[in-house]
Amino acid sequence: MSGADSSHRNHVHTLFGDHYQWLCTRLRRQSNDAATAEDIAAETFAQLLESPGLTAIREPRALLTTIAQRLLYERWRRRDLERRHLHQLHQGDFDHPPSPE
């Protein structure tokens, strides 16, 4: 592990300690589910770990909110696709095969 990797991990660790509970609380209000909020908050910080060059974040909560919102919207989109697909299967509409999505 290089010094840059260690520095990056330490920076994300500090962000996690400073903002994880705040982000979970914010997401809990939007998702109405504590487990979903915690999953998305954890995935938000995992994405930060994978992103290089975070040392110059001026507004960390804005960045965390943006990443978390994108993840939450993606979850909702997947959930809606799954519901449509299951509804189509339940209706037995085999004349129109389901979308590959």
C-alpha positions as CSV (number, residue, x, y, z in Angstrom):
1,M,0.0,0.0,0.0
2,S,1.4,3.4,-1.0
3,G,1.4,6.5,1.2
4,A,-1.2,8.0,-1.1
5,D,-3.5,5.0,-0.5
6,S,-3.1,5.2,3.2
7,S,-3.7,9.0,3.2
8,H,-6.9,8.5,1.1
9,R,-8.2,5.7,3.4
10,N,-7.5,7.9,6.5
11,H,-9.4,10.8,4.9
12,V,-12.4,8.6,4.1
13,H,-12.2,7.2,7.6
14,T,-12.3,10.7,9.1
15,L,-15.3,11.6,6.8
16,F,-17.0,8.4,7.9
17,G,-16.6,9.3,11.6
18,D,-17.8,12.8,11.1
19,H,-20.8,12.3,8.8
20,Y,-22.0,8.6,8.8
21,Q,-24.7,9.2,11.5
22,W,-25.8,12.4,9.8
23,L,-26.1,10.7,6.4
24,C,-28.1,7.7,7.9
25,T,-30.5,10.1,9.6
26,R,-31.0,12.0,6.4
27,L,-31.5,8.8,4.3
28,R,-33.9,7.3,6.9
29,R,-36.2,10.3,6.4
30,Q,-36.3,9.6,2.6
31,S,-36.4,5.9,2.6
32,N,-38.6,5.3,5.7
33,D,-36.4,2.3,6.5
34,A,-33.3,2.2,8.8
35,A,-31.7,-0.8,7.1
36,T,-32.0,0.8,3.6
37,A,-30.5,4.0,5.0
38,E,-27.6,2.2,6.5
39,D,-27.0,0.2,3.4
40,I,-26.9,3.3,1.2
41,A,-24.8,5.2,3.6
42,A,-22.3,2.4,3.7
43,E,-22.3,2.1,-0.1
44,T,-21.7,5.9,-0.3
45,F,-18.5,5.6,1.7
46,A,-17.4,2.5,-0.2
47,Q,-17.7,4.5,-3.4
48,L,-15.6,7.3,-1.8
49,L,-12.9,4.7,-1.0
50,E,-12.8,3.7,-4.7
51,S,-12.6,7.4,-5.8
52,P,-9.1,8.9,-6.1
53,G,-8.2,12.4,-4.9
54,L,-10.7,13.4,-2.2
55,T,-8.3,15.5,-0.2
56,A,-9.8,18.8,-1.4
57,I,-13.5,18.4,-0.6
58,R,-14.9,21.7,0.4
59,E,-18.4,20.6,1.2
60,P,-18.3,16.9,2.3
61,R,-22.0,16.7,3.1
62,A,-23.0,18.0,-0.3
63,L,-20.8,15.3,-1.9
64,L,-22.1,12.6,0.4
65,T,-25.7,13.7,-0.3
66,T,-25.2,13.6,-4.1
67,I,-23.7,10.1,-4.0
68,A,-26.3,8.8,-1.6
69,Q,-29.2,10.3,-3.7
70,R,-27.9,8.7,-6.8
71,L,-27.7,5.3,-5.0
72,L,-31.2,5.7,-3.6
73,Y,-32.7,6.6,-7.0
74,E,-31.0,3.6,-8.5
75,R,-32.5,1.4,-5.8
76,W,-35.9,2.8,-6.4
77,R,-35.5,2.3,-10.2
78,R,-34.5,-1.3,-9.8
79,R,-37.4,-1.9,-7.4
80,D,-39.9,-0.4,-9.9
81,L,-38.4,-2.5,-12.7
82,E,-38.7,-5.7,-10.6
83,R,-42.3,-4.9,-9.7
84,R,-43.2,-4.3,-13.4
85,H,-41.5,-7.5,-14.4
86,L,-43.2,-9.6,-11.6
87,H,-46.5,-8.0,-12.5
88,Q,-46.0,-9.0,-16.2
89,L,-45.1,-12.6,-15.2
90,H,-48.1,-12.7,-12.9
91,Q,-50.4,-11.6,-15.7
92,G,-49.1,-14.3,-18.0
93,D,-48.4,-11.9,-20.8
94,F,-46.2,-14.2,-22.8
95,D,-47.0,-12.6,-26.2
96,H,-44.6,-9.8,-25.3
97,P,-41.5,-11.2,-23.7
98,P,-40.0,-9.2,-20.7
99,S,-37.3,-6.6,-21.3
100,P,-33.8,-7.8,-20.8
101,E,-33.5,-5.2,-18.0
